[in-house]
Amino acid sequence: MDLKENKFYENTDKKEVSMYEGLSNLIRKSYFAVDRSNLSVNEKRNLLFSLYSFRCLFDNKELYRISNILLEYGCSFICSSAYKNEKGVYEITDKNGKKHYKFDAGSPIFIKLLKERKLNKFASIPQKLTLFEMVYACITLNSATNALRALWYSYFPYVFLVAPTEHDLYDRIKEILCTDKVFSCVINTEEGDNIYVDEEDIREDNPILKDWYAPFIAYRREKPDGTARYNERLLAIMKTGDFRKVMELSDLFLAAYPDDEDLLINNVTARLALCASAEGKEREQLLKLNLSVINDALASTVDNQASFLYFSGMTKLGLQDLDGAEKDFEATLKADPSYDNALKMLMGMKNAENLNQKSE
């Protein structure tokens, strides 16, 4: 058998832009954890093959990707072009345009070569774990990190989608993954951002999904330092400059928690910041929407009135309503004399007015 040396490297540069690519990211990281673990070679092979098979349930992208780790443990094989027409052989073109031919353990060509005694190493089909056994094995690896466990927490419901529930293992998996240490990783990921905002958003006819995500939803809602954790997450995203994401996420959270003033301030702050890069009609629409949200908040007698008045002034500045902005900044200082930003804006507007008068 003409097996080729394993020189193919996975391309991990692409950003995860879909659920399937997120699953691929999880599976690749699980491969690495298995490889680094203290399992025996045979145990690693069985677990790796189980992970690979799980990913292949959702689309065929994994079939057309070559992993050095799967090659190393005899889950996949590279062969010469002499076998390219055999059933179960996949032609893969790498980023340099080079063709590779790959087949997997258990495929028709694998069985054929096995019978012909042309496989000297890994001459047996790996034993697949059940999906619940697979997840439990991954999260209990000595090499498993809380970051990896966080990914498994986010994607574990896809196991429900394709496999009957193994209740004993479900409880053990939940005990390991539903912890503050894991949740503190989940909340800072794209996957965590996509988890349901509130328990009521989960359909009543899916009780296991509700049972699974409810602990994280409750954790994200907690206020250990006086601020809900979802607001802390929004502030962290704000620091990266992704104001559109903050605006969109806070819109979703406001539907569930409309009385959270910190959340409302994050929402208007992000929308206002987004206006700096918006143009034309989009900018005008954003500013008008922001002003509408602020006016609704002020009409509901919010506690932090000074902040909403200040943002009202900033929004009116964007709309070229200088008189309205000045009145709002003055009202801000009346509500809170220590609000330095409002004072700075008034001073800046006064200086600009003086310069205009001198130039005339």
C-alpha positions in Angstrom: 0.0 0.0 0.0 1.4 3.4 -1.0 0.7 5.6 2.1 2.1 9.1 1.9 3.9 10.9 4.7 1.6 13.2 6.7 2.6 16.6 5.5 -0.8 18.2 5.3 -1.5 21.0 7.7 -5.0 22.2 8.8 -5.9 25.7 7.9 -7.1 27.3 11.2 -6.9 30.9 10.1 -10.5 31.3 9.0 -12.9 32.8 11.5 -15.9 30.8 12.7 -18.8 32.4 10.8 -21.5 29.8 11.2 -22.7 27.1 13.6 -21.0 24.4 11.5 -17.7 26.2 11.5 -18.1 26.7 15.3 -18.6 22.9 15.6 -15.4 22.4 13.5 -13.5 24.7 15.9 -14.8 22.6 18.9 -13.8 19.3 17.2 -10.4 20.5 16.2 -9.6 21.7 19.7 -10.9 18.4 21.1 -8.5 16.6 18.7 -5.6 18.6 20.2 -6.7 17.8 23.8 -7.0 14.1 23.0 -3.6 14.1 21.4 -2.0 15.8 24.5 -3.9 13.6 27.0 -2.6 10.6 29.0 -5.0 8.1 27.3 -3.5 5.0 25.6 -3.1 5.1 21.8 -6.1 2.9 21.3 -8.3 5.0 23.6 -7.2 8.1 21.8 -8.0 6.5 18.4 -11.5 5.5 19.5 -12.2 9.0 20.9 -10.8 10.8 17.9 -12.8 8.6 15.5 -15.9 9.3 17.6 -15.4 13.1 17.4 -14.7 12.9 13.7 -17.9 10.9 13.1 -19.9 13.3 15.2 -18.8 16.3 13.2 -19.6 14.4 9.9 -23.2 14.1 11.0 -23.9 17.8 10.2 -22.2 18.3 6.8 -19.4 16.9 4.7 -16.8 19.6 5.3 -14.9 17.4 7.8 -14.7 14.6 5.1 -12.8 17.1 2.9 -10.4 18.3 5.6 -7.2 16.4 6.5 -6.1 16.4 10.1 -2.6 15.4 11.0 -3.9 14.1 14.3 -6.5 11.8 12.6 -3.7 10.6 10.3 -1.4 9.9 13.2 -3.9 7.7 15.0 -5.2 5.8 12.0 -8.6 7.4 11.8 -7.8 8.8 8.3 -5.2 7.8 5.7 -3.5 9.5 2.8 -3.0 7.4 -0.3 -1.6 7.8 -3.8 -3.7 8.7 -6.8 -3.7 5.1 -7.8 -6.6 4.7 -5.4 -8.5 7.8 -6.3 -11.4 6.0 -8.0 -12.0 3.6 -5.1 -15.2 4.0 -3.1 -14.6 6.0 0.1 -11.6 8.0 -1.3 -11.9 11.8 -1.2 -10.0 14.1 -3.4 -8.9 17.2 -1.5 -7.2 20.2 -2.9 -5.1 22.2 -0.5 -4.6 26.0 -0.4 -1.6 25.7 -2.7 -3.6 23.8 -5.3 -2.0 20.4 -4.6 -4.3 17.3 -4.7 -4.4 14.8 -1.9 -6.4 11.5 -1.6 -7.8 10.6 1.7 -9.9 7.7 3.1 -11.1 6.9 6.6 -11.1 3.9 8.9 -14.2 1.8 8.3 -14.7 3.0 4.7 -15.1 0.5 1.8 -11.5 1.0 0.7 -10.3 0.6 4.3 -12.2 -2.8 4.6 -10.8 -3.9 1.2 -7.2 -3.1 2.2 -7.7 -4.7 5.6 -8.8 -7.9 3.9 -5.9 -7.8 1.6 -3.6 -7.3 4.6 -2.1 -4.1 3.1 -2.6 -2.1 6.3 0.4 -2.8 8.6 -0.6 -0.3 11.3 -4.1 0.4 12.8 -5.4 -2.7 11.0 -8.8 -2.6 12.8 -11.8 -0.3 12.8 -11.9 2.1 15.8 -14.6 1.5 18.3 -17.0 4.5 18.4 -18.3 5.7 21.7 -21.9 6.8 22.2 -22.2 10.6 21.8 -22.8 11.1 25.5 -19.7 8.9 26.3 -17.7 10.9 23.8 -18.6 14.2 25.4 -17.9 12.9 28.9 -14.5 11.5 27.8 -13.5 14.8 26.3 -14.4 17.0 29.3 -12.7 14.6 31.7 -9.4 14.5 29.8 -6.4 15.5 32.0 -5.6 17.9 29.2 -9.1 19.5 29.0 -9.2 23.2 29.8 -12.2 25.2 31.0 -12.1 27.0 27.6 -12.6 23.6 25.9 -15.4 22.7 28.4 -17.0 26.0 27.7 -17.2 25.1 24.0 -18.7 21.7 24.9 -21.3 23.4 27.1 -22.4 25.7 24.3 -22.6 22.9 21.7 -23.8 20.0 23.8 -27.4 20.5 22.7 -26.4 19.3 19.3 -25.9 15.9 20.9 -29.5 16.0 22.0 -30.4 16.7 18.3 -29.0 13.4 17.0 -28.9 11.0 20.0 -31.3 9.6 22.6 -30.6 11.0 26.1 -28.4 8.9 28.3 -29.7 10.3 31.6 -26.9 9.1 33.9 -24.2 10.5 31.7 -26.3 13.7 31.1 -26.3 14.3 34.9 -22.5 13.7 35.2 -21.8 16.0 32.2 -24.0 18.7 33.6 -22.2 18.5 37.0 -18.9 19.1 35.3 -19.9 21.8 32.8 -22.5 23.7 34.8 -20.0 25.5 37.1 -19.0 29.1 37.6 -15.5 28.4 36.3 -16.8 27.0 33.0 -19.5 29.7 32.8 -16.9 32.5 33.3 -15.4 31.2 30.0 -18.7 30.7 28.2 -19.8 34.3 28.8 -16.8 35.7 27.0 -17.3 33.8 23.8 -19.3 34.2 20.6 -21.0 31.0 21.5 -22.1 32.4 24.8 -23.5 35.5 23.1 -25.7 33.2 21.0 -27.3 31.4 24.0 -30.9 32.3 24.7 -31.3 35.5 26.6 -34.0 34.3 29.0 -35.5 30.9 30.0 -38.8 32.0 28.6 -37.2 32.2 25.1 -36.8 28.4 25.1 -39.8 26.5 23.7 -41.8 24.6 26.3 -41.8 21.5 24.2 -38.0 21.2 24.7 -37.5 20.7 28.5 -34.1 19.2 28.2 -32.8 22.3 26.4 -34.3 24.5 29.0 -32.8 22.4 31.8 -29.4 22.6 30.1 -29.2 26.3 29.4 -31.1 27.6 32.5 -28.1 27.5 34.9 -26.0 29.7 32.5 -28.8 32.1 31.8 -29.2 32.6 35.6 -25.4 33.0 36.0 -25.3 35.6 33.3 -28.1 37.5 35.0 -26.4 37.6 38.4 -25.0 40.9 39.8 -22.0 39.9 42.0 -20.6 43.4 41.9 -23.8 45.3 41.4 -23.8 45.0 37.6 -25.3 42.1 35.7 -22.8 39.8 34.1 -24.4 40.4 30.7 -23.7 44.1 31.1 -20.0 43.3 31.9 -19.9 41.3 28.7 -21.3 44.2 26.7 -18.7 46.6 28.2 -15.9 44.2 27.3 -17.2 44.0 23.7 -17.5 47.8 23.7 -13.8 48.1 24.4 -13.0 46.2 21.2 -14.9 48.8 19.2 -17.7 46.4 18.0 -20.5 48.9 18.7 -22.9 47.3 16.3 -22.7 44.0 18.2 -23.2 45.7 21.5 -26.3 47.5 20.1 -27.8 44.4 18.7 -27.1 42.2 21.8 -28.4 44.9 24.1 -31.6 45.2 22.0 -32.1 41.5 22.6 -31.5 41.7 26.3 -33.7 44.7 26.7 -36.6 42.6 25.4 -36.2 40.4 28.5 -34.9 43.0 31.0 -36.5 46.4 30.0 -36.0 47.9 33.5 -32.2 47.5 33.6 -30.8 51.0 33.3 -27.2 49.9 32.9 -28.3 47.8 29.9 -30.2 50.8 28.5 -27.2 53.0 28.9 -25.0 50.4 27.1 -27.6 50.3 24.3 -27.7 54.1 23.7 -23.9 54.4 24.1 -23.2 51.8 21.5 -25.8 53.3 19.1 -24.3 56.7 19.5 -20.8 55.4 19.0 -21.9 53.6 15.9 -23.1 56.9 14.4 -19.5 58.1 14.2 -18.8 55.6 11.3 -22.3 55.7 9.8 -23.3 58.0 7.0 -26.3 59.5 5.4 -29.7 58.0 6.1 -28.3 55.2 8.3 -26.7 57.8 10.6 -29.9 59.9 10.8 -32.0 56.8 11.5 -29.6 55.7 14.3 -29.6 59.1 15.9 -33.4 59.4 15.8 -33.9 55.9 17.2 -31.4 56.7 20.0 -33.3 59.9 20.9 -36.6 58.0 20.9 -35.1 55.3 23.3 -33.7 58.1 25.6 -37.0 60.0 25.6 -38.9 56.9 26.6 -36.4 56.2 29.4 -36.7 59.8 30.7 -40.4 59.6 30.5 -40.3 56.5 32.8 -38.4 58.5 35.5 -35.2 56.5 35.4 -32.9 56.7 38.5 -29.8 57.8 36.5 -31.5 60.8 34.9 -28.2 62.7 34.5 -26.7 60.1 32.2 -29.8 59.9 30.0 -29.9 63.7 29.7 -26.2 63.7 28.8 -26.7 61.1 26.0 -29.8 63.1 24.8 -27.5 66.1 24.5 -24.9 64.1 22.6 -27.5 62.6 20.3 -29.0 66.1 19.6 -25.5 67.3 18.7 -25.3 64.6 16.1 -28.7 65.8 14.7 -27.3 69.4 14.6 -29.8 70.5 17.3 -27.3 72.8 19.1 -29.9 74.6 21.3 -31.5 71.3 22.3 -28.1 69.8 23.1 -27.1 72.8 25.2 -30.4 72.6 27.2 -29.8 68.9 27.9 -26.2 69.4 29.1 -27.4 72.2 31.4 -30.2 69.8 32.7 -27.5 67.1 33.2 -25.6 69.4 35.5 -28.7 70.4 37.3 -29.4 66.7 38.0 -25.8 66.0 38.9 -23.5 69.0 39.4 -20.4 66.6 39.3 -21.1 65.4 35.8 -17.8 66.6 34.3 -18.5 65.4 30.7 -21.6 67.6 30.5 -19.6 70.6 31.8 -16.8 70.0 29.2 -19.4 69.8 26.4 -20.9 73.1 27.4 -17.5 74.7 27.6 -16.6 73.3 24.2 -19.8 74.6 22.7 -19.2 78.1 24.3 -15.6 78.2 22.9 -16.8 77.2 19.5 -19.5 79.9 19.6 -16.8 82.5 20.6 -14.5 81.4 17.7 -17.3 81.7 15.2 -18.1 85.2 16.5 -14.5 86.3 16.1 -14.2 84.9 12.6 -17.3 86.9 11.6 
